[in-house]
């Protein structure tokens, strides 16, 4: 996994602060591969917050991560309360292949 322990802690603590203690966050995508270089930070978050609150939390999280981790590409995918049925393929891939941080 190509994020530092500091980055991992910043991400995990910020997700809990904005989405609640029961939220879970996964790193997926190119940063999971130690043999690669560069790439954005892809995060997948599962929360019990409803859409409106999850949207606001995602916005605040993105701003805080830019501030604390420096300017870099960070993609945040959120599965919120109320999303029913079979999720889009990207949600499944992120959840099944991602690493919980």
Backbone torsions as a table, in degrees:
resi	resn	phi	psi	omega
1	UNK	NA	127.6	-175.2
2	UNK	-101.7	55.8	165.2
3	UNK	-134.2	147.2	-178.4
4	UNK	-76.2	165.7	176.6
5	UNK	-62.0	-36.2	177.0
6	UNK	-63.2	-46.2	178.7
7	UNK	-61.7	-42.0	179.1
8	UNK	-60.3	-44.8	-179.9
9	UNK	-65.8	-43.5	178.9
10	UNK	-59.5	-46.6	-178.8
11	UNK	-63.5	-51.6	-176.7
12	UNK	-59.8	-45.8	-179.0
13	UNK	-66.0	-39.6	179.7
14	UNK	-67.2	-40.6	178.0
15	UNK	-60.9	-45.8	178.9
16	UNK	-62.8	-39.5	-179.1
17	UNK	-65.0	-41.0	-175.6
18	UNK	-90.8	-31.8	-175.4
19	UNK	-107.2	-10.3	-179.7
20	UNK	103.7	160.3	-176.7
21	UNK	-62.9	-25.8	-177.2
22	UNK	-88.0	-2.6	178.2
23	UNK	-71.2	147.1	176.4
24	UNK	-121.9	147.9	-177.9
25	UNK	-131.5	137.7	179.7
26	UNK	-123.3	143.8	169.8
27	UNK	-96.3	131.3	177.4
28	UNK	-138.1	172.1	177.2
29	UNK	90.2	-157.0	-170.5
30	UNK	-64.8	-26.1	-178.9
31	UNK	-71.2	-8.2	176.0
32	UNK	-80.2	-18.6	-175.0
33	UNK	-96.1	109.8	-178.1
34	UNK	-68.1	-16.1	-177.9
35	UNK	-86.9	-10.7	-178.4
36	UNK	-95.0	169.9	178.4
37	UNK	-126.2	153.0	176.0
38	UNK	66.7	-155.8	179.3
39	UNK	94.1	155.9	179.8
40	UNK	-83.2	168.7	175.3
41	UNK	-94.1	115.7	179.7
42	UNK	-103.4	120.2	-179.3
43	UNK	-118.0	139.0	174.8
44	UNK	-120.6	125.1	-176.9
45	UNK	-120.8	135.5	172.3
46	UNK	-111.5	128.5	-177.2
47	UNK	-140.5	157.1	175.1
48	UNK	-92.2	-1.6	179.0
49	UNK	-66.1	146.0	173.8
50	UNK	-71.4	168.2	-173.7
51	UNK	-48.7	-54.6	-175.3
52	UNK	-58.5	-45.4	179.3
53	UNK	-68.5	-38.8	178.8
54	UNK	-65.2	-38.3	177.9
55	UNK	-62.0	-47.5	178.7
56	UNK	-62.7	-42.9	-180.0
57	UNK	-62.7	-39.7	179.2
58	UNK	-63.6	-41.6	179.2
59	UNK	-63.9	-47.0	179.5
60	UNK	-64.6	-39.3	178.2
61	UNK	-61.4	-46.5	-179.1
62	UNK	-59.0	-43.4	179.3
63	UNK	-64.7	-44.3	-179.7
64	UNK	-65.0	-42.0	180.0
65	UNK	-64.9	-38.1	176.0
66	UNK	-61.7	-40.1	-179.9
67	UNK	-67.5	-44.5	-173.8
68	UNK	-87.6	-26.3	-178.0
69	UNK	-105.2	-6.7	-178.0
70	UNK	90.5	164.8	-177.9
71	UNK	-71.4	113.0	175.5
72	UNK	-156.7	163.1	-178.7
73	UNK	-74.7	122.8	177.4
74	UNK	-130.5	119.2	176.6
75	UNK	-102.2	131.0	-177.6
76	UNK	-123.0	117.7	178.4
77	UNK	-108.4	126.4	-175.4
78	UNK	-121.5	126.7	170.7
79	UNK	-102.8	110.2	-173.8
80	UNK	-106.4	168.5	176.3
81	UNK	-58.9	140.7	179.4
82	UNK	98.8	-12.5	176.3
83	UNK	-81.6	104.1	-176.0
84	UNK	-105.8	166.7	177.2
85	UNK	80.6	-170.5	-178.7
86	UNK	-73.7	123.3	-179.0
87	UNK	-69.8	160.1	175.7
88	UNK	-59.7	153.7	-176.8
89	UNK	-52.9	-37.4	-178.7
90	UNK	-61.9	-35.6	178.0
91	UNK	-65.1	-43.7	179.3
92	UNK	-64.4	-45.4	-179.6
93	UNK	-61.5	-46.1	-179.0
94	UNK	-61.3	-43.8	-177.6
95	UNK	-71.4	-44.3	-175.3
96	UNK	-76.7	-33.5	-176.8
97	UNK	-103.2	-12.3	-177.7
98	UNK	-74.8	166.0	178.0
99	UNK	-110.1	122.6	179.0
100	UNK	-68.3	130.7	179.9
101	UNK	-119.3	NA	NA
